[in-house]
Amino acid sequence: MEMQWDIVIVGGGLSGLALAAELAAPEFAALSVLVLEKRPAYLRDRTWSYWAPTVGMQHRYSALERARWTQWAVSLNDRTCLHTCAQLAYATLDADAFYAAAMQTIASANHVALRLGTGVGSIAAPSTGQSVAVTTEQGDTVQARWVFDARPPQCVAGSTLVQQFAGWEVHAEHDAFDTRTVQLMAFEPHAKGLHFWYVLPYSERSALVESTWISPASWQPDYHAELEQYLAQQLHRKRYTVAYREQGVLPLDAMRPAPASQVVPLGRGGGTLRPSTGYAFLDTLAHAKGLAESLRTTLSECGVDNSRTSWQPQAFTRPATDHWMDAVFLNVLSQDWLRAPQYFMQMFERVGADGVVAFLSGSASLAQRVAIMRALPVAPFASAALRRLVA
């Protein structure tokens, strides 16, 4: 049995490292923090993107952004909707840059420890006020006052919708990409799911090109064939090299653990992934920052010893309206995958850039939500909303 820790973070991905980096601040030095991460080393494995104000309101990792754009496009066949916004930029950040920055912050704090190559087998939630027992896959057990569980959520057997993708960063021998515009969604209607291409143009000769699907988990795309065919068409069969590859599956209606007083879910397992869009980066950082701020307040008001019994960390919450809209939206998409691209096109064509971005990023006002609903066809969405009410 190992020593008692104040905080154990299970999983050192985006959400786990983000929280650990917040807790590495000097004001938390009286607390002990342990991060348990299954992977033995960190490599670039993701590209996170989000909308950010062009001035002010920067997060702590903004300096690591690889690129920003103020123009993005959505297309279907010969229709293209181009949005430009001087106040909002579409930003992207490579995972390895984040990992390195977060680990550097953690390494500078003597009260925070990161153990790589250490998966977790079980978390035993105790009676209120007792320690939480975390058992690793190696058979060791650590005790913690609070546990933050950042492991991915479990899929619902037989019913799970997923966002699945594969991306290649390609370097072409000739100019091939328009650096002014992100191709946010270039739809290819398909009976098995909502399929679109996503292109981040880093330069005239380099870009991240992703094939993305929202579909039942049972659908298994042939990403290699898709990407080769798409690049052959887009690059007019000119030569290119693949500098980096990424692939992932994000459950959109997965089972999430119910938060307990001392075991709090983080990240995708905690609901920071927006089901209708797949965006999670900013909400994940905001949750980590909010947890640290609430602990900081408790420490200042109660002192270290009292804080160990009085702090009540909060799980991530999303407005009920957003949950309802996401459920309705996904239900309509899954009823007719071939028509699904039309719904996105109508939304982008009929709603201004500010409203669309607010909806996709989860910050829409009531008026913006109403505008989104009015932009979509009445019959299928009203039917889905009614099914949701009586379910």
FENFENBEL-V427814 format. One record per backbone hydrogen bond with DSSP energy under -1.0 kcal/mol. NH is the residue of the N-H (numbers start at 1). CO is the residue of the C=O. Records with the same first field share a line. If there is no record, write none. Layout:
BEGIN
NH: CO, CO
END
This chain:
BEGIN
2: 141
5: 143
7: 32
8: 146
9: 34
10: 148
11: 36
17: 13
18: 14
19: 15
20: 16
21: 17
22: 18
23: 19
25: 22
28: 25
29: 26
31: 28
33: 111
34: 7
35: 113
36: 9
37: 115
48: 93
50: 91
52: 89
54: 87
62: 59
64: 61
65: 62
66: 92
67: 92
69: 90
72: 83
73: 182
74: 81
75: 185
76: 79
79: 76
81: 74
83: 72
85: 70
89: 52
90: 69
91: 50
92: 67
93: 48
95: 46
98: 94
99: 95
100: 96
101: 97
102: 98
103: 99
104: 100
105: 101
106: 102
107: 103
108: 104
109: 106
112: 109
113: 33
115: 35
117: 39
118: 37
121: 135
122: 135
124: 133
130: 127
132: 144
133: 124
134: 142
135: 122
136: 140
137: 119
139: 136
142: 134
144: 132
145: 5
146: 6
147: 262
148: 8
149: 264
150: 10
154: 255
159: 156
160: 156
162: 215
163: 250
164: 213
165: 248
166: 211
167: 246
168: 209
169: 244
170: 207
171: 241
172: 205
173: 239
176: 204
177: 204
181: 178
182: 71
183: 199
184: 73, 182
185: 73
186: 197
187: 75
188: 195
194: 214
196: 212
197: 186
198: 210
199: 183
200: 208
203: 206
207: 170
208: 200
209: 168
210: 198
211: 166
212: 196
213: 164
214: 194
215: 162
217: 160
219: 216
223: 221
226: 222
227: 223
228: 224
229: 225
230: 226
231: 227
232: 228
233: 229
234: 230
235: 231
237: 232
238: 235
241: 171
243: 169
246: 167
248: 165
250: 163
252: 161
255: 154
260: 263
264: 147
266: 149
270: 267
271: 268
272: 267
274: 279
277: 274
278: 274
284: 280
285: 281
286: 282
287: 283
288: 284
289: 285
290: 286
291: 287
292: 288
293: 289
294: 290
295: 291
296: 292
297: 293
298: 294
299: 295
300: 296
301: 297
302: 298
303: 299
307: 303
308: 304
309: 306
310: 306
311: 307
323: 319
324: 320
325: 321
326: 322
327: 323
328: 324
329: 325
330: 326
331: 327
332: 328
333: 329
334: 330
340: 336
342: 339
343: 339
344: 340
345: 341
346: 342
347: 343
348: 344
349: 345
350: 346
351: 347
356: 352
357: 353
358: 354
359: 355
360: 356
361: 357
363: 358
369: 365
370: 366
371: 367
372: 368
373: 369
374: 370
375: 371
381: 377
382: 378
383: 379
384: 380
385: 381
386: 382
387: 383
388: 384
389: 385
390: 386
391: 387
END
